[in-house]
């Protein structure tokens, strides 16, 4: 697949930013059982302290330090991943996230501490930034990696989250911002 240029990506930004701000939809659930392996799930269980069942969250670490407690789960806007994947839904899992959602993940709409109902679970947006890595650049191109990491508050790469209440998530389920406590 041809990789998109920064101009192509910028041209699609308005569409990405049309995602719901109060409610949205889970479009895809993906487990990563091992490095570079992806399984698209019909439904997944979110487990407090463990992440998505069948995912390698507990096995992987950051710089040998073990799993990061603020990165149990990663979410990416489905419109953003669809754009960088050139409209090829089969390429979405290559981004490396577990949940792809049609929901506004910008800092303005979902700042750290925001609680979101996803399926029957509740998650909380963490302060840990979710950034694109060398693998993302290799799969989607340097322009895409720079675009999603623009640092302008759009958080096109998505968010890290912590599971507050376990539950089940599946494509078609609602994602909704919960009122502040």
C-alpha positions in Angstrom: 0.0 0.0 0.0 1.2 3.5 -0.8 1.8 5.6 2.3 0.0 8.8 2.6 1.7 12.2 2.6 1.3 14.8 5.3 -0.9 16.8 2.8 -3.2 13.8 2.3 -3.4 13.3 6.1 -4.1 17.0 6.8 -6.9 16.9 4.1 -8.6 14.2 6.1 -8.3 15.8 9.6 -11.7 17.5 9.5 -13.4 14.1 9.0 -11.5 12.7 12.0 -12.5 15.5 14.2 -16.2 14.9 13.5 -16.3 11.9 16.0 -18.8 12.1 18.8 -17.9 14.1 21.9 -20.3 12.6 24.4 -20.9 9.2 23.0 -19.4 7.2 20.2 -19.0 3.6 19.1 -16.5 0.8 19.5 -15.5 -0.2 16.0 -12.9 -2.9 16.6 -11.4 -4.8 19.5 -7.9 -6.3 19.0 -5.7 -8.5 21.3 -2.0 -8.7 20.9 -1.1 -12.1 22.3 2.6 -11.7 21.3 4.9 -9.2 19.6 3.6 -8.4 16.1 0.6 -10.7 16.5 -2.9 -9.4 16.3 -6.3 -11.1 16.8 -9.5 -9.2 16.0 -12.1 -10.2 18.6 -15.8 -10.4 18.4 -15.8 -9.4 22.1 -13.2 -8.9 24.8 -13.0 -8.9 28.6 -11.4 -5.9 30.3 -9.9 -7.0 33.6 -8.8 -4.6 36.3 -5.0 -4.6 36.6 -4.6 -7.0 33.7 -5.9 -5.2 30.6 -7.7 -7.0 27.8 -7.9 -10.7 28.2 -5.7 -12.5 25.7 -3.5 -9.4 25.3 0.2 -9.4 26.2 0.0 -6.3 28.5 1.3 -8.1 31.6 4.1 -9.7 29.6 5.5 -6.6 27.9 7.2 -3.8 29.6 8.8 -0.5 28.9 12.6 -0.6 29.0 12.6 -3.8 31.0 10.5 -2.2 33.8 7.4 -4.4 33.4 4.0 -3.3 32.4 3.2 0.4 32.9 0.2 0.7 35.2 -1.2 3.7 33.3 -1.1 1.9 29.9 -3.3 -1.2 30.6 -5.3 -0.3 27.5 -4.8 1.8 24.4 -7.5 3.5 22.3 -7.2 5.1 18.9 -9.8 7.1 17.0 -11.2 4.8 14.2 -11.4 7.7 11.7 -7.7 8.5 12.3 -6.5 4.9 11.9 -8.7 4.5 8.8 -7.1 7.5 7.3 -3.5 6.4 8.0 -4.4 2.9 6.8 -5.6 4.2 3.5 -9.2 3.1 4.2 -8.1 -0.5 4.6 -9.8 -1.8 7.7 -7.7 -5.0 7.7 -4.6 -2.7 8.4 -6.1 -1.1 11.5 -4.7 -3.8 13.9 -1.2 -2.9 12.7 -1.5 0.4 14.7 -1.1 -1.8 17.8 -4.1 -0.6 19.8 -6.7 -2.7 21.5 -9.8 -0.5 21.0 -10.6 1.5 17.9 -13.4 3.9 18.6 -15.4 6.5 16.8 -15.1 9.0 19.6 -13.3 12.3 20.2 -10.1 11.5 22.1 -8.7 15.0 22.0 -7.2 16.5 25.2 -10.1 19.0 25.2 -12.8 16.3 25.2 -11.1 13.5 27.2 -8.4 15.0 29.4 -6.5 12.8 31.9 -8.8 11.6 34.6 -11.9 11.4 32.3 -13.9 8.3 32.9 -15.4 6.5 29.9 -18.0 3.8 29.8 -16.9 1.3 27.2 -19.3 -1.6 26.7 -20.0 -2.8 30.2 -16.6 -1.6 31.6 -15.4 1.7 32.9 -11.9 3.1 32.0 -10.0 6.2 33.0 -7.9 8.2 30.6 -4.3 8.3 32.0 -1.8 11.1 31.9 0.7 8.9 30.2 1.0 10.1 26.5 0.3 7.5 23.8 2.8 8.1 21.0 3.6 6.5 17.7 6.8 4.4 17.6 9.2 3.1 15.0 6.9 0.2 14.2 4.0 2.6 13.5 6.3 4.6 11.2 7.4 1.4 9.4 3.8 0.3 8.9 2.2 3.6 7.9 5.1 5.9 7.0 7.1 8.7 8.6 4.5 11.3 7.5 1.8 9.4 9.3 4.0 9.0 12.4 4.7 12.7 12.5 1.0 13.6 11.9 -0.4 11.4 14.7 2.3 12.8 17.1 1.7 16.4 16.2 1.4 17.5 19.8 -1.4 20.0 19.1 -3.9 18.4 21.5 -5.7 16.4 18.8 -4.1 13.2 20.2 -4.4 11.5 16.9 -2.4 8.6 18.2 -4.9 8.0 20.9 -4.8 7.5 24.6 -3.6 5.2 27.3 -6.2 4.1 29.9 -6.6 2.3 33.1 -9.5 -0.2 33.7 -11.6 1.0 36.7 -14.5 -1.5 36.4 -14.0 -4.7 34.5 -16.5 -5.7 31.8 -17.0 -6.8 28.2 -16.5 -4.8 25.1 -17.4 -5.6 21.5 -17.8 -3.8 18.2 -21.0 -1.9 18.1 -21.0 -1.1 21.8 -21.2 2.5 23.0 -18.3 4.5 24.4 -19.5 7.4 26.5 -17.9 10.1 28.6 -19.1 9.8 32.2 -19.9 12.8 34.4 -17.0 14.0 36.6 -17.1 12.6 40.1 
